[in-house]
Amino acid sequence: MERTLVLLKPDCVQRRLMGKVLSRFEEKGLNVIGLKMLQVTPQLAKTHYAEHVQKPFYPGLEKFITASPIVAMVVEGLEVIRVVRDMLGATSGLKAAAGTIRGDYSSSRQMNLVHASDGPEAAAKEIALYFKPEEILPYEPTLIGWFKADDEK
């Protein structure tokens, strides 16, 4: 099983889309094994977006991500990093296909509702930024046999 970090950004929280977005992952058969609401501090923003701190757009990014609470999730599943990123759609809601989360709910490049890790190394690093090991609670749903075949575990 693979894990990824998903953040429901301030615009998702403020627009009250948290339940709709979370339900998309659950309906897909992915496991949410860590979940919490928190306020991103300027220091956490600088750590998470370290590669962007010196870029001209960073001050606006920090202002946005620290403006309101977010919801952080650890999501687990087969090929979950790719699956979640496909579900989100293109970074810009203006370019995201209908049927994706951003395509259905976003019409902005920055106000794009959701962050998801872009690879296994990023996922491990980002999960550790937002969750202590004891806050991640893996489990196997009793319905697992209805989501995937036995040889897909």
Secondary structure, 3 states (H helix, E strand, C coil): CEEEEEEECHHHHHCCCHHHHHHHHHHCCCEEEEEEEECCCHHHHHHHCHHHCCCCCHHHHHHHHCCCCEEEEEEEECCHHHHHHHHHCCCCCCCCCCCCHHHHHCCCCCCCCEEECCCHHHHHHHHHHHCCHHHCCCCCCCCHHHCCCHHHC
